[in-house]
Amino acid sequence: MELLTLSLFCLGLLACILFDLSILYALAAGLVFFLLYGRWKGFSWRELGRMCLSGIKTVRNILITFLLIGMLTALWRAAGTVPVIVCYTTQLIRPALFLVMAFLLNCLVSVLTGTAFGTAATMGVICATIAATMGVDPILVGGAVLSGVFFGDRCSPVSTSALLVSELTGTNIFQNIKAMIRTAAVPFALTCAIYTAIGLCTRHDGQLPDLYALFGQSFRLHWAALLPAVVILVLSLMQVNVKLAMGLSILSALPVCLLLQHFPAADLPALLLTGYRDAHPEVAALLNGGGIVSMLKVGAIVCLSSSYSGIFQKTGLLSGAQRVILTLAQRTNSYTAMLLTSVVTSMVGCNQTLSIMLTHQLSGPAEEDPQRLAIQLEDTAVVVAPLVPWSIAGAVPLASVDAPTSSLLFSFFLILLPLWRLLTSFHRKKSPT
């Protein structure tokens, strides 16, 4: 019965991929299958409802954070914060170093905003536009952008995936970020070196687009627009509570919107709810988005995915798979078991959130230290999910920059990080310390 239930869930996910449907349909169908399995095991509907609620309670704080992120991203757009960051940073681009700069700039914006999809839709699109004028292969550009956007998605204090991991493992996000920087140092340096070498070996022509003129149609590109970003960056460095830091960044963005950009005060509620909308089509294509509504889908994915965990735990649906994973961990190490688990959950889950939660549920017991568990999740499920061709984690950013799926092969940071951790995990196991 366990195999049948899981097979039906996988078929639902496959159907959504084949017919280009929202993953929410498969997740909702999966919840029905798992509830029916629970009934078959003899649990009452009341008990099953409690199981679902117990799973959702584990992520209630992150759901609140999602609302703050939605408001924050809308205000950063309306305040001109994102346009100013983009305009200032793209001045650093040089033709021969384009690929490595595209990687680094997407790293920077994704760390500040905490969103892979939002970064791909802004800085990623701009890099792709510049690449087209220079004749850079879109396969390479797609790889550099994807690597960059998930660098920040992994280790930003306002990243939904980083917040989810800290919530699941009961760890401090700032301590996690410190550890993530250490584990990513070598893969990050190697990625920069590879993109630099490729850039120096290829020829580039063309001119950079005038971004000041483009964004100048809608914003005053003044340094004061950076205030909301500075607030959250400084407070994050001081390890202030993430929700408080985001709240203060939101408050600092309000006077910038009203006084610097002359945004109508009467339109602020709509901005916070539905996101930013620009009147100029060229600017709108790069900047529209944000708002509480933009976080509803990811919030629903997290709610449905988290409701599974209570059912899995009480009904023992995944007990067989968990035993296999724990045996593998004993024969190798906890990281190896978690990496292989994340590959399977990413292929089945088709999205980063479900992959993180399933990987934690299945292989979490193999690692007793919560801090190490958090970093292992960050260095497996978070970066493996975008490498699955049919997962929305990688497909959406690549579609944003109009890059082919083969760009996944050039997403060097996402490839090198888990490989480096795999290598060092065996080294540590053999070490007498």
C-alpha positions in Angstrom: 0.0 0.0 0.0 2.9 2.3 0.8 4.3 1.8 -2.7 0.9 2.4 -4.3 0.4 5.7 -2.4 3.8 7.0 -3.3 3.4 5.9 -6.9 0.1 7.8 -7.2 1.8 10.9 -5.8 4.7 10.6 -8.3 2.3 10.2 -11.1 0.4 13.3 -10.1 3.7 15.3 -10.1 4.6 13.8 -13.5 1.2 14.8 -14.9 1.7 18.4 -13.8 5.0 18.5 -15.5 3.7 17.0 -18.8 0.7 19.2 -19.0 2.4 22.4 -17.6 0.1 22.6 -14.6 0.9 24.2 -11.3 2.7 22.0 -8.8 0.0 22.9 -6.3 -2.4 20.5 -8.0 -0.1 17.6 -7.5 0.6 18.6 -3.9 -3.1 18.8 -3.1 -3.7 15.4 -4.7 -0.8 14.0 -2.7 -2.4 15.3 0.5 -5.6 13.4 -0.4 -3.6 10.2 -1.2 -1.7 10.4 2.1 -4.9 11.1 4.1 -6.6 8.1 2.5 -3.5 6.0 3.4 -3.8 7.2 7.0 -7.5 6.1 7.0 -6.4 2.7 5.7 -4.0 2.5 8.6 -6.8 3.0 11.0 -6.5 6.7 11.9 -9.6 8.8 12.3 -10.2 12.0 10.2 -9.8 14.0 13.4 -6.4 12.4 14.1 -5.3 13.0 10.5 -6.3 16.6 10.8 -4.2 17.0 13.9 -1.2 15.4 12.0 -1.6 18.0 9.2 -1.8 20.9 11.7 1.2 19.7 13.7 3.3 19.8 10.5 2.0 23.3 9.5 2.8 24.6 13.0 6.5 23.8 12.5 6.6 26.4 9.7 4.1 29.0 11.1 6.9 31.6 11.7 8.1 31.3 8.1 4.6 31.9 6.8 4.6 35.2 8.7 8.0 35.9 7.2 6.7 35.3 3.7 4.2 38.2 4.2 7.0 40.5 5.2 9.1 39.4 2.2 6.2 40.1 -0.1 5.8 43.7 1.2 9.6 44.2 1.3 10.1 43.3 -2.3 7.3 45.5 -3.5 8.6 48.5 -1.5 12.2 48.0 -2.7 10.9 48.2 -6.3 8.7 51.3 -5.7 11.5 53.0 -3.7 13.9 52.6 -6.5 16.2 50.4 -4.4 16.4 47.6 -6.9 16.9 49.9 -9.9 19.7 51.8 -8.1 21.4 48.6 -7.1 21.2 47.3 -10.7 22.5 50.6 -12.2 25.4 51.0 -9.8 26.6 47.4 -10.0 26.3 46.9 -13.8 28.9 49.7 -14.2 31.4 47.1 -13.0 30.9 44.9 -16.0 33.8 44.5 -18.4 33.4 42.5 -21.7 36.3 40.0 -21.0 35.0 39.4 -17.5 31.3 39.4 -18.3 30.5 35.8 -17.2 32.2 36.1 -13.8 30.6 39.6 -13.3 27.2 38.2 -14.2 27.7 35.5 -11.6 28.9 38.0 -8.9 26.2 40.6 -9.6 23.4 38.0 -9.4 25.1 36.7 -6.1 24.9 40.3 -4.7 21.3 41.0 -5.7 20.1 37.6 -4.5 21.8 38.0 -1.1 20.2 41.4 -0.7 16.7 40.4 -1.8 16.7 36.7 -0.8 14.9 35.6 -3.9 16.3 33.5 -6.8 13.2 34.1 -9.0 13.2 37.8 -8.3 16.9 38.2 -9.0 16.7 36.2 -12.2 13.8 38.5 -13.4 15.8 41.7 -12.7 19.6 41.3 -12.7 19.4 38.1 -14.6 17.3 39.6 -17.4 19.7 42.6 -17.6 22.7 40.3 -17.8 21.0 38.3 -20.6 20.3 41.5 -22.5 23.9 42.7 -22.2 25.1 39.3 -23.2 22.9 39.4 -26.3 24.5 42.7 -27.4 28.0 41.2 -26.8 27.3 37.9 -28.6 27.8 35.8 -25.5 26.4 32.2 -25.7 23.1 32.1 -23.8 24.0 28.7 -22.5 26.9 30.2 -20.5 24.9 33.2 -19.4 22.1 31.0 -18.1 24.6 28.9 -16.1 26.2 32.0 -14.6 22.8 33.6 -13.7 21.5 30.3 -12.2 24.6 29.9 -10.1 24.4 33.5 -8.9 20.7 33.6 -8.0 20.9 30.4 -5.9 24.1 31.6 -4.1 22.0 34.3 -2.4 18.9 32.1 -2.2 21.0 29.7 -0.1 22.6 32.2 2.3 20.6 35.4 2.4 19.0 36.2 5.8 15.8 36.9 4.0 15.8 33.8 1.8 12.7 31.6 2.1 14.8 28.5 1.8 17.3 29.5 4.4 14.5 30.5 6.8 12.8 27.2 6.1 15.9 25.2 6.9 16.5 27.1 10.2 12.9 26.6 11.2 12.9 22.8 10.4 16.2 22.3 12.3 15.6 24.7 15.1 18.8 26.6 14.4 19.9 30.2 14.3 19.9 31.5 10.7 22.9 33.8 11.3 25.0 30.9 12.6 23.9 28.9 9.6 25.0 31.6 7.3 28.4 31.7 8.8 28.8 28.0 8.3 27.4 28.2 4.8 30.1 30.8 3.9 32.8 28.4 5.1 31.5 25.4 3.2 30.9 27.4 0.0 34.3 29.2 0.0 36.2 26.8 -2.2 33.3 26.1 -4.7 32.7 29.8 -4.9 36.4 30.5 -5.7 36.5 27.7 -8.3 33.3 29.0 -9.9 34.8 32.5 -10.2 38.0 31.0 -11.7 36.1 28.9 -14.3 33.9 31.8 -15.4 36.9 34.1 -15.6 38.9 31.6 -17.7 35.9 31.0 -20.1 35.4 34.8 -20.5 39.1 35.4 -21.2 39.1 32.7 -23.9 36.0 34.1 -25.7 35.6 37.2 -27.8 33.0 39.8 -26.9 31.6 42.7 -28.9 28.8 45.3 -28.5 27.8 48.1 -26.1 26.2 48.0 -22.7 22.6 49.2 -22.6 22.0 52.6 -21.0 20.2 51.4 -17.8 20.3 54.9 -16.3 18.1 56.1 -19.2 15.8 53.1 -18.9 15.1 53.3 -15.2 15.3 57.1 -15.2 12.0 57.1 -16.9 10.3 56.0 -13.7 12.7 56.7 -10.8 15.1 59.2 -9.3 18.3 57.2 -9.3 19.6 58.7 -6.1 21.9 57.0 -3.5 19.2 57.6 -0.8 17.2 54.8 -2.5 19.7 52.3 -1.1 18.6 53.1 2.5 16.2 50.0 2.8 19.0 47.7 1.6 21.6 49.2 3.9 19.2 48.8 6.8 18.6 45.1 6.3 22.3 44.5 5.5 23.5 46.2 8.7 20.9 44.7 10.9 21.7 41.2 9.5 25.4 41.7 10.2 24.4 42.6 13.8 22.3 39.4 13.9 19.1 41.2 14.6 16.0 39.0 14.4 15.1 38.6 10.7 11.5 39.6 11.1 12.5 42.7 13.0 15.2 43.6 10.4 12.7 43.2 7.5 10.1 45.3 9.4 12.6 48.1 9.9 13.6 47.9 6.2 10.0 48.2 5.3 9.6 51.2 7.5 12.7 52.9 6.0 11.4 52.2 2.5 8.2 54.1 3.1 9.6 57.6 3.3 11.9 56.8 0.3 8.8 55.9 -1.7 6.8 58.9 -0.7 9.5 61.6 -0.6 12.1 60.6 -3.1 10.0 58.7 -5.7 6.8 60.6 -5.0 4.8 57.4 -4.9 1.1 58.2 -4.1 0.4 57.4 -0.5 -3.1 56.3 -1.4 -1.6 53.5 -3.6 0.5 52.0 -0.8 -2.0 49.4 0.4 -2.4 48.1 -3.2 1.4 48.1 -3.6 1.9 46.0 -0.5 -0.9 43.6 -1.5 -0.4 43.1 -5.2 3.1 44.3 -5.8 4.7 47.0 -8.0 3.4 47.9 -11.5 5.3 50.3 -13.7 3.7 52.5 -16.4 6.6 52.1 -18.8 6.6 48.7 -20.6 10.4 48.4 -20.8 10.7 49.0 -17.1 7.7 46.9 -16.2 9.2 43.9 -18.0 12.2 44.0 -15.6 10.7 45.3 -12.4 7.0 44.4 -11.9 6.4 42.1 -9.0 6.5 41.6 -5.3 3.7 42.1 -2.9 1.9 39.7 -0.5 0.0 38.0 -3.4 3.3 37.0 -4.9 4.1 34.9 -1.8 0.7 33.1 -1.7 1.8 30.3 -4.0 5.0 29.6 -2.2 3.1 29.8 1.1 0.6 27.3 -0.2 3.4 25.0 -1.3 5.0 25.2 2.2 1.7 24.6 3.9 0.9 21.5 1.9 4.4 20.2 2.0 4.6 20.7 5.8 1.2 19.0 6.3 2.8 15.8 4.9 5.4 15.6 7.6 2.9 15.0 10.4 1.2 12.3 8.4 4.5 10.6 7.4 5.7 10.6 11.0 2.6 9.1 12.6 1.6 6.7 9.8 5.1 5.4 9.1 4.5 5.8 5.3 8.2 6.6 4.7 9.6 4.3 7.4 10.9 1.8 4.9 12.7 4.4 2.8 14.1 6.0 6.0 15.6 2.7 7.1 17.4 2.3 3.8 18.8 5.8 4.1 19.9 5.3 7.7 21.7 2.1 6.7 23.4 4.0 3.8 24.5 6.7 6.3 26.1 4.2 8.6 28.0 2.6 5.7 29.1 6.0 4.3 28.3 9.1 6.2 25.3 11.4 6.9 26.1 13.9 4.1 26.4 11.2 1.4 23.0 9.8 2.5 21.4 13.2 2.5 22.9 14.1 -0.9 21.5 11.0 -2.6 18.2 11.5 -0.8 18.0 15.1 -2.0 18.6 14.0 -5.6 15.6 11.7 -5.4 13.4 14.1 -3.6 14.3 16.9 -6.0 13.4 14.7 -9.0 10.1 13.6 -7.4 9.2 16.9 -5.7 9.9 19.1 -8.7 10.4 22.1 -6.4 12.9 23.3 -3.8 10.5 23.5 -0.8 9.2 20.0 -1.0 12.7 18.6 -1.6 14.0 20.4 1.5 11.1 19.1 3.7 11.2 15.5 2.3 15.0 15.3 2.6 14.8 16.6 6.2 12.1 14.1 7.0 13.9 11.1 5.4 17.6 11.6 6.2 17.4 14.1 9.1 17.7 11.3 11.8 21.1 10.3 10.4 22.6 13.5 11.7 22.2 14.2 15.4 23.8 17.7 15.4 21.1 20.3 14.4 23.7 22.8 13.2 25.4 20.2 10.9 22.0 19.0 9.8 21.0 22.6 8.7 24.2 23.0 6.7 23.9 19.6 5.1 20.4 20.5 3.9 21.7 23.8 2.5 24.5 22.0 0.7 22.2 19.3 -0.7 18.5 19.9 -1.3 18.7 23.7 -1.6 21.3 23.5 -4.5 20.4 20.2 -6.0 16.7 21.1 -6.7 17.6 23.7 -9.4 19.8 21.2 -11.2 16.8 18.9 -12.0 15.6 19.9 -15.5 11.9 19.6 -14.8 12.0 21.3 -11.4 10.5 24.8 -11.2 13.5 25.8 -9.1 15.8 25.9 -12.1 13.3 26.1 -15.0 11.7 29.4 -13.9 15.0 31.4 -13.6 16.3 29.9 -17.0 13.0 30.8 -18.6 13.3 34.4 -17.2 16.6 34.9 -19.0 15.5 32.9 -22.1 18.3 30.4 -21.6 18.2 26.7 -22.7 17.9 23.8 -20.2 21.5 22.8 -21.2 22.6 25.8 -19.1 22.3 23.6 -16.1 25.6 22.0 -17.2 27.3 25.3 -16.8 25.8 26.2 -13.3 29.2 25.5 -11.8 28.5 26.7 -8.3 25.5 24.4 -7.9 27.5 21.5 -9.2 30.8 22.1 -7.4 29.3 22.8 -3.9 27.7 19.3 -3.3 30.7 17.6 -5.0 33.1 19.5 -2.7 31.1 18.7 0.4 30.9 15.0 -0.7 34.7 14.9 -1.0 35.4 16.6 2.3 32.7 14.5 4.1 34.7 11.3 3.4 38.0 13.1 4.4 36.5 14.0 7.7 35.2 10.5 8.3 38.7 9.0 7.8 40.3 11.7 10.0 41.1 10.6 13.6 39.5 13.8 14.8 
